Amino acid sequence: MVSRENKVVGGFVVVAFVLAYGGFWVTDLPSEILLGVLLFVGVVAPMVVNNYLDSRKST
């Protein structure tokens, strides 16, 4: 069974790859910004969402 945390992380990772890959081909942004988008959406955002959902569940 897949946990809620894994679903959230997996969804954000897919979105991060789509944004980074799409940004590479569609926009003229530097690779450093696209790497930042990839890291933020794929790593930081799922942690924030999971922490919020955990804190909401415990109260």
PyMOL Python script that loads the backbone (N, CA, C, O; Angstrom):
from pymol import cmd

cmd.read_pdbstr("""\
ATOM      1  N   MET A   1       0.839  -1.171   0.000  1.00  0.00           N
ATOM      2  CA  MET A   1       0.000   0.000   0.000  1.00  0.00           C
ATOM      3  C   MET A   1       0.890   1.243   0.000  1.00  0.00           C
ATOM      4  O   MET A   1       1.866   1.310   0.748  1.00  0.00           O
ATOM      5  N   VAL A   2       0.563   2.198  -0.816  1.00  0.00           N
ATOM      6  CA  VAL A   2       1.332   3.432  -0.924  1.00  0.00           C
ATOM      7  C   VAL A   2       0.800   4.423   0.100  1.00  0.00           C
ATOM      8  O   VAL A   2      -0.407   4.644   0.196  1.00  0.00           O
ATOM      9  N   SER A   3       1.715   5.021   0.865  1.00  0.00           N
ATOM     10  CA  SER A   3       1.303   5.972   1.895  1.00  0.00           C
ATOM     11  C   SER A   3       0.994   7.335   1.282  1.00  0.00           C
ATOM     12  O   SER A   3       1.348   7.619   0.138  1.00  0.00           O
ATOM     13  N   ARG A   4       0.329   8.162   2.071  1.00  0.00           N
ATOM     14  CA  ARG A   4      -0.013   9.509   1.620  1.00  0.00           C
ATOM     15  C   ARG A   4       1.253  10.314   1.332  1.00  0.00           C
ATOM     16  O   ARG A   4       1.304  11.063   0.357  1.00  0.00           O
ATOM     17  N   GLU A   5       2.277  10.161   2.181  1.00  0.00           N
ATOM     18  CA  GLU A   5       3.522  10.909   1.974  1.00  0.00           C
ATOM     19  C   GLU A   5       4.166  10.556   0.632  1.00  0.00           C
ATOM     20  O   GLU A   5       4.653  11.433  -0.081  1.00  0.00           O
ATOM     21  N   ASN A   6       4.163   9.272   0.296  1.00  0.00           N
ATOM     22  CA  ASN A   6       4.761   8.855  -0.977  1.00  0.00           C
ATOM     23  C   ASN A   6       3.957   9.373  -2.171  1.00  0.00           C
ATOM     24  O   ASN A   6       4.535   9.733  -3.197  1.00  0.00           O
ATOM     25  N   LYS A   7       2.649   9.412  -2.044  1.00  0.00           N
ATOM     26  CA  LYS A   7       1.822   9.960  -3.128  1.00  0.00           C
ATOM     27  C   LYS A   7       2.114  11.445  -3.341  1.00  0.00           C
ATOM     28  O   LYS A   7       2.231  11.908  -4.476  1.00  0.00           O
ATOM     29  N   VAL A   8       2.230  12.186  -2.235  1.00  0.00           N
ATOM     30  CA  VAL A   8       2.516  13.621  -2.334  1.00  0.00           C
ATOM     31  C   VAL A   8       3.884  13.849  -2.970  1.00  0.00           C
ATOM     32  O   VAL A   8       4.020  14.658  -3.888  1.00  0.00           O
ATOM     33  N   VAL A   9       4.888  13.139  -2.483  1.00  0.00           N
ATOM     34  CA  VAL A   9       6.247  13.302  -3.018  1.00  0.00           C
ATOM     35  C   VAL A   9       6.297  12.903  -4.489  1.00  0.00           C
ATOM     36  O   VAL A   9       6.887  13.613  -5.304  1.00  0.00           O
ATOM     37  N   GLY A  10       5.693  11.791  -4.829  1.00  0.00           N
ATOM     38  CA  GLY A  10       5.688  11.342  -6.224  1.00  0.00           C
ATOM     39  C   GLY A  10       5.006  12.333  -7.147  1.00  0.00           C
ATOM     40  O   GLY A  10       5.489  12.594  -8.249  1.00  0.00           O
ATOM     41  N   GLY A  11       3.895  12.879  -6.707  1.00  0.00           N
ATOM     42  CA  GLY A  11       3.198  13.884  -7.519  1.00  0.00           C
ATOM     43  C   GLY A  11       4.030  15.129  -7.740  1.00  0.00           C
ATOM     44  O   GLY A  11       4.098  15.653  -8.852  1.00  0.00           O
ATOM     45  N   PHE A  12       4.669  15.608  -6.669  1.00  0.00           N
ATOM     46  CA  PHE A  12       5.501  16.795  -6.805  1.00  0.00           C
ATOM     47  C   PHE A  12       6.731  16.537  -7.664  1.00  0.00           C
ATOM     48  O   PHE A  12       7.160  17.425  -8.402  1.00  0.00           O
ATOM     49  N   VAL A  13       7.304  15.348  -7.585  1.00  0.00           N
ATOM     50  CA  VAL A  13       8.474  15.025  -8.412  1.00  0.00           C
ATOM     51  C   VAL A  13       8.095  15.022  -9.891  1.00  0.00           C
ATOM     52  O   VAL A  13       8.839  15.533 -10.727  1.00  0.00           O
ATOM     53  N   VAL A  14       6.944  14.450 -10.209  1.00  0.00           N
ATOM     54  CA  VAL A  14       6.492  14.451 -11.605  1.00  0.00           C
ATOM     55  C   VAL A  14       6.281  15.878 -12.091  1.00  0.00           C
ATOM     56  O   VAL A  14       6.708  16.234 -13.189  1.00  0.00           O
ATOM     57  N   VAL A  15       5.624  16.693 -11.276  1.00  0.00           N
ATOM     58  CA  VAL A  15       5.394  18.095 -11.653  1.00  0.00           C
ATOM     59  C   VAL A  15       6.717  18.833 -11.800  1.00  0.00           C
ATOM     60  O   VAL A  15       6.874  19.642 -12.714  1.00  0.00           O
ATOM     61  N   ALA A  16       7.672  18.564 -10.911  1.00  0.00           N
ATOM     62  CA  ALA A  16       8.977  19.225 -10.988  1.00  0.00           C
ATOM     63  C   ALA A  16       9.702  18.878 -12.285  1.00  0.00           C
ATOM     64  O   ALA A  16      10.275  19.755 -12.931  1.00  0.00           O
ATOM     65  N   PHE A  17       9.677  17.598 -12.667  1.00  0.00           N
ATOM     66  CA  PHE A  17      10.329  17.208 -13.919  1.00  0.00           C
ATOM     67  C   PHE A  17       9.649  17.838 -15.124  1.00  0.00           C
ATOM     68  O   PHE A  17      10.322  18.277 -16.057  1.00  0.00           O
ATOM     69  N   VAL A  18       8.337  17.887 -15.113  1.00  0.00           N
ATOM     70  CA  VAL A  18       7.619  18.502 -16.233  1.00  0.00           C
ATOM     71  C   VAL A  18       7.943  19.989 -16.322  1.00  0.00           C
ATOM     72  O   VAL A  18       8.180  20.507 -17.413  1.00  0.00           O
ATOM     73  N   LEU A  19       7.956  20.681 -15.179  1.00  0.00           N
ATOM     74  CA  LEU A  19       8.277  22.108 -15.192  1.00  0.00           C
ATOM     75  C   LEU A  19       9.711  22.366 -15.657  1.00  0.00           C
ATOM     76  O   LEU A  19       9.954  23.265 -16.462  1.00  0.00           O
ATOM     77  N   ALA A  20      10.648  21.583 -15.152  1.00  0.00           N
ATOM     78  CA  ALA A  20      12.049  21.794 -15.531  1.00  0.00           C
ATOM     79  C   ALA A  20      12.283  21.454 -16.997  1.00  0.00           C
ATOM     80  O   ALA A  20      12.943  22.208 -17.712  1.00  0.00           O
ATOM     81  N   TYR A  21      11.749  20.332 -17.444  1.00  0.00           N
ATOM     82  CA  TYR A  21      11.943  19.937 -18.836  1.00  0.00           C
ATOM     83  C   TYR A  21      11.211  20.896 -19.777  1.00  0.00           C
ATOM     84  O   TYR A  21      11.753  21.309 -20.802  1.00  0.00           O
ATOM     85  N   GLY A  22       9.986  21.241 -19.419  1.00  0.00           N
ATOM     86  CA  GLY A  22       9.240  22.204 -20.235  1.00  0.00           C
ATOM     87  C   GLY A  22       9.888  23.573 -20.236  1.00  0.00           C
ATOM     88  O   GLY A  22       9.929  24.251 -21.263  1.00  0.00           O
ATOM     89  N   GLY A  23      10.394  23.978 -19.079  1.00  0.00           N
ATOM     90  CA  GLY A  23      11.090  25.264 -19.007  1.00  0.00           C
ATOM     91  C   GLY A  23      12.353  25.287 -19.825  1.00  0.00           C
ATOM     92  O   GLY A  23      12.730  26.328 -20.362  1.00  0.00           O
ATOM     93  N   PHE A  24      13.009  24.156 -19.925  1.00  0.00           N
ATOM     94  CA  PHE A  24      14.226  24.076 -20.736  1.00  0.00           C
ATOM     95  C   PHE A  24      13.917  24.278 -22.210  1.00  0.00           C
ATOM     96  O   PHE A  24      14.665  24.963 -22.909  1.00  0.00           O
ATOM     97  N   TRP A  25      12.827  23.692 -22.694  1.00  0.00           N
ATOM     98  CA  TRP A  25      12.516  23.759 -24.114  1.00  0.00           C
ATOM     99  C   TRP A  25      11.669  24.965 -24.498  1.00  0.00           C
ATOM    100  O   TRP A  25      11.794  25.471 -25.613  1.00  0.00           O
ATOM    101  N   VAL A  26      10.810  25.435 -23.600  1.00  0.00           N
ATOM    102  CA  VAL A  26       9.859  26.486 -23.964  1.00  0.00           C
ATOM    103  C   VAL A  26      10.381  27.877 -23.631  1.00  0.00           C
ATOM    104  O   VAL A  26      10.165  28.818 -24.394  1.00  0.00           O
ATOM    105  N   THR A  27      11.068  28.015 -22.495  1.00  0.00           N
ATOM    106  CA  THR A  27      11.519  29.341 -22.069  1.00  0.00           C
ATOM    107  C   THR A  27      12.993  29.519 -22.359  1.00  0.00           C
ATOM    108  O   THR A  27      13.681  28.601 -22.805  1.00  0.00           O
ATOM    109  N   ASP A  28      13.450  30.714 -22.096  1.00  0.00           N
ATOM    110  CA  ASP A  28      14.857  31.049 -22.294  1.00  0.00           C
ATOM    111  C   ASP A  28      15.535  31.300 -20.944  1.00  0.00           C
ATOM    112  O   ASP A  28      16.475  32.090 -20.850  1.00  0.00           O
ATOM    113  N   LEU A  29      15.049  30.623 -19.905  1.00  0.00           N
ATOM    114  CA  LEU A  29      15.596  30.813 -18.571  1.00  0.00           C
ATOM    115  C   LEU A  29      16.952  30.121 -18.446  1.00  0.00           C
ATOM    116  O   LEU A  29      17.201  29.108 -19.099  1.00  0.00           O
ATOM    117  N   PRO A  30      17.827  30.676 -17.603  1.00  0.00           N
ATOM    118  CA  PRO A  30      19.115  30.015 -17.375  1.00  0.00           C
ATOM    119  C   PRO A  30      18.929  28.673 -16.660  1.00  0.00           C
ATOM    120  O   PRO A  30      17.932  28.459 -15.969  1.00  0.00           O
ATOM    121  N   SER A  31      19.879  27.797 -16.832  1.00  0.00           N
ATOM    122  CA  SER A  31      19.773  26.463 -16.243  1.00  0.00           C
ATOM    123  C   SER A  31      19.786  26.512 -14.715  1.00  0.00           C
ATOM    124  O   SER A  31      19.226  25.625 -14.072  1.00  0.00           O
ATOM    125  N   GLU A  32      20.415  27.531 -14.119  1.00  0.00           N
ATOM    126  CA  GLU A  32      20.432  27.650 -12.664  1.00  0.00           C
ATOM    127  C   GLU A  32      19.032  27.868 -12.106  1.00  0.00           C
ATOM    128  O   GLU A  32      18.690  27.312 -11.063  1.00  0.00           O
ATOM    129  N   ILE A  33      18.230  28.662 -12.780  1.00  0.00           N
ATOM    130  CA  ILE A  33      16.857  28.909 -12.338  1.00  0.00           C
ATOM    131  C   ILE A  33      16.020  27.645 -12.507  1.00  0.00           C
ATOM    132  O   ILE A  33      15.215  27.315 -11.637  1.00  0.00           O
ATOM    133  N   LEU A  34      16.201  26.949 -13.602  1.00  0.00           N
ATOM    134  CA  LEU A  34      15.456  25.705 -13.813  1.00  0.00           C
ATOM    135  C   LEU A  34      15.851  24.641 -12.789  1.00  0.00           C
ATOM    136  O   LEU A  34      15.005  23.865 -12.345  1.00  0.00           O
ATOM    137  N   LEU A  35      17.113  24.601 -12.417  1.00  0.00           N
ATOM    138  CA  LEU A  35      17.551  23.689 -11.368  1.00  0.00           C
ATOM    139  C   LEU A  35      16.919  24.076 -10.031  1.00  0.00           C
ATOM    140  O   LEU A  35      16.517  23.206  -9.259  1.00  0.00           O
ATOM    141  N   GLY A  36      16.830  25.377  -9.759  1.00  0.00           N
ATOM    142  CA  GLY A  36      16.169  25.840  -8.546  1.00  0.00           C
ATOM    143  C   GLY A  36      14.700  25.463  -8.513  1.00  0.00           C
ATOM    144  O   GLY A  36      14.179  25.078  -7.466  1.00  0.00           O
ATOM    145  N   VAL A  37      14.025  25.571  -9.658  1.00  0.00           N
ATOM    146  CA  VAL A  37      12.619  25.161  -9.747  1.00  0.00           C
ATOM    147  C   VAL A  37      12.506  23.670  -9.492  1.00  0.00           C
ATOM    148  O   VAL A  37      11.625  23.230  -8.754  1.00  0.00           O
ATOM    149  N   LEU A  38      13.387  22.893 -10.093  1.00  0.00           N
ATOM    150  CA  LEU A  38      13.373  21.449  -9.907  1.00  0.00           C
ATOM    151  C   LEU A  38      13.566  21.079  -8.439  1.00  0.00           C
ATOM    152  O   LEU A  38      12.842  20.232  -7.916  1.00  0.00           O
ATOM    153  N   LEU A  39      14.527  21.700  -7.776  1.00  0.00           N
ATOM    154  CA  LEU A  39      14.778  21.394  -6.373  1.00  0.00           C
ATOM    155  C   LEU A  39      13.653  21.886  -5.468  1.00  0.00           C
ATOM    156  O   LEU A  39      13.255  21.183  -4.539  1.00  0.00           O
ATOM    157  N   PHE A  40      13.140  23.078  -5.730  1.00  0.00           N
ATOM    158  CA  PHE A  40      12.082  23.606  -4.876  1.00  0.00           C
ATOM    159  C   PHE A  40      10.810  22.783  -4.996  1.00  0.00           C
ATOM    160  O   PHE A  40      10.227  22.379  -3.990  1.00  0.00           O
ATOM    161  N   VAL A  41      10.383  22.536  -6.219  1.00  0.00           N
ATOM    162  CA  VAL A  41       9.123  21.812  -6.421  1.00  0.00           C
ATOM    163  C   VAL A  41       9.283  20.331  -6.089  1.00  0.00           C
ATOM    164  O   VAL A  41       8.333  19.714  -5.606  1.00  0.00           O
ATOM    165  N   GLY A  42      10.439  19.751  -6.327  1.00  0.00           N
ATOM    166  CA  GLY A  42      10.622  18.332  -6.097  1.00  0.00           C
ATOM    167  C   GLY A  42      11.046  17.960  -4.689  1.00  0.00           C
ATOM    168  O   GLY A  42      10.869  16.812  -4.281  1.00  0.00           O
ATOM    169  N   VAL A  43      11.610  18.914  -3.922  1.00  0.00           N
ATOM    170  CA  VAL A  43      12.117  18.589  -2.586  1.00  0.00           C
ATOM    171  C   VAL A  43      11.442  19.420  -1.496  1.00  0.00           C
ATOM    172  O   VAL A  43      10.904  18.869  -0.536  1.00  0.00           O
ATOM    173  N   VAL A  44      11.471  20.731  -1.641  1.00  0.00           N
ATOM    174  CA  VAL A  44      10.988  21.607  -0.568  1.00  0.00           C
ATOM    175  C   VAL A  44       9.470  21.595  -0.471  1.00  0.00           C
ATOM    176  O   VAL A  44       8.929  21.454   0.625  1.00  0.00           O
ATOM    177  N   ALA A  45       8.781  21.739  -1.579  1.00  0.00           N
ATOM    178  CA  ALA A  45       7.316  21.810  -1.556  1.00  0.00           C
ATOM    179  C   ALA A  45       6.673  20.549  -0.981  1.00  0.00           C
ATOM    180  O   ALA A  45       5.745  20.677  -0.183  1.00  0.00           O
ATOM    181  N   PRO A  46       7.113  19.333  -1.342  1.00  0.00           N
ATOM    182  CA  PRO A  46       6.488  18.157  -0.718  1.00  0.00           C
ATOM    183  C   PRO A  46       6.709  18.083   0.788  1.00  0.00           C
ATOM    184  O   PRO A  46       5.835  17.621   1.522  1.00  0.00           O
ATOM    185  N   MET A  47       7.880  18.538   1.257  1.00  0.00           N
ATOM    186  CA  MET A  47       8.119  18.539   2.695  1.00  0.00           C
ATOM    187  C   MET A  47       7.173  19.493   3.401  1.00  0.00           C
ATOM    188  O   MET A  47       6.639  19.171   4.462  1.00  0.00           O
ATOM    189  N   VAL A  48       6.963  20.661   2.820  1.00  0.00           N
ATOM    190  CA  VAL A  48       6.054  21.642   3.418  1.00  0.00           C
ATOM    191  C   VAL A  48       4.628  21.102   3.435  1.00  0.00           C
ATOM    192  O   VAL A  48       3.936  21.217   4.447  1.00  0.00           O
ATOM    193  N   VAL A  49       4.188  20.521   2.341  1.00  0.00           N
ATOM    194  CA  VAL A  49       2.824  19.987   2.263  1.00  0.00           C
ATOM    195  C   VAL A  49       2.648  18.828   3.239  1.00  0.00           C
ATOM    196  O   VAL A  49       1.633  18.761   3.932  1.00  0.00           O
ATOM    197  N   ASN A  50       3.606  17.922   3.307  1.00  0.00           N
ATOM    198  CA  ASN A  50       3.493  16.790   4.228  1.00  0.00           C
ATOM    199  C   ASN A  50       3.514  17.247   5.687  1.00  0.00           C
ATOM    200  O   ASN A  50       2.773  16.713   6.513  1.00  0.00           O
ATOM    201  N   ASN A  51       4.350  18.222   6.006  1.00  0.00           N
ATOM    202  CA  ASN A  51       4.362  18.746   7.372  1.00  0.00           C
ATOM    203  C   ASN A  51       3.031  19.405   7.716  1.00  0.00           C
ATOM    204  O   ASN A  51       2.532  19.247   8.830  1.00  0.00           O
ATOM    205  N   TYR A  52       2.458  20.135   6.779  1.00  0.00           N
ATOM    206  CA  TYR A  52       1.158  20.757   7.013  1.00  0.00           C
ATOM    207  C   TYR A  52       0.079  19.705   7.216  1.00  0.00           C
ATOM    208  O   TYR A  52      -0.730  19.820   8.137  1.00  0.00           O
ATOM    209  N   LEU A  53       0.055  18.693   6.379  1.00  0.00           N
ATOM    210  CA  LEU A  53      -0.946  17.635   6.509  1.00  0.00           C
ATOM    211  C   LEU A  53      -0.763  16.834   7.800  1.00  0.00           C
ATOM    212  O   LEU A  53      -1.745  16.419   8.415  1.00  0.00           O
ATOM    213  N   ASP A  54       0.492  16.615   8.215  1.00  0.00           N
ATOM    214  CA  ASP A  54       0.738  15.914   9.474  1.00  0.00           C
ATOM    215  C   ASP A  54       0.261  16.726  10.668  1.00  0.00           C
ATOM    216  O   ASP A  54      -0.345  16.181  11.590  1.00  0.00           O
ATOM    217  N   SER A  55       0.533  18.036  10.653  1.00  0.00           N
ATOM    218  CA  SER A  55       0.127  18.872  11.777  1.00  0.00           C
ATOM    219  C   SER A  55      -1.394  19.020  11.820  1.00  0.00           C
ATOM    220  O   SER A  55      -1.971  19.100  12.904  1.00  0.00           O
ATOM    221  N   ARG A  56      -2.036  19.057  10.683  1.00  0.00           N
ATOM    222  CA  ARG A  56      -3.495  19.166  10.640  1.00  0.00           C
ATOM    223  C   ARG A  56      -4.145  17.882  11.120  1.00  0.00           C
ATOM    224  O   ARG A  56      -5.205  17.910  11.745  1.00  0.00           O
ATOM    225  N   LYS A  57      -3.510  16.754  10.827  1.00  0.00           N
ATOM    226  CA  LYS A  57      -4.053  15.446  11.221  1.00  0.00           C
ATOM    227  C   LYS A  57      -3.957  15.244  12.737  1.00  0.00           C
ATOM    228  O   LYS A  57      -4.844  14.633  13.332  1.00  0.00           O
ATOM    229  N   SER A  58      -2.899  15.744  13.363  1.00  0.00           N
ATOM    230  CA  SER A  58      -2.684  15.505  14.788  1.00  0.00           C
ATOM    231  C   SER A  58      -3.525  16.407  15.680  1.00  0.00           C
ATOM    232  O   SER A  58      -3.644  16.123  16.872  1.00  0.00           O
ATOM    233  N   THR A  59      -4.105  17.462  15.170  1.00  0.00           N
ATOM    234  CA  THR A  59      -4.925  18.343  16.009  1.00  0.00           C
ATOM    235  C   THR A  59      -6.385  18.003  15.945  1.00  0.00           C
ATOM    236  O   THR A  59      -7.200  18.655  16.597  1.00  0.00           O
TER     237      THR A  59
END
""", "prot")
cmd.dss("prot")
cmd.show_as("cartoon", "prot")
cmd.util.cbc("prot")
cmd.orient("prot")
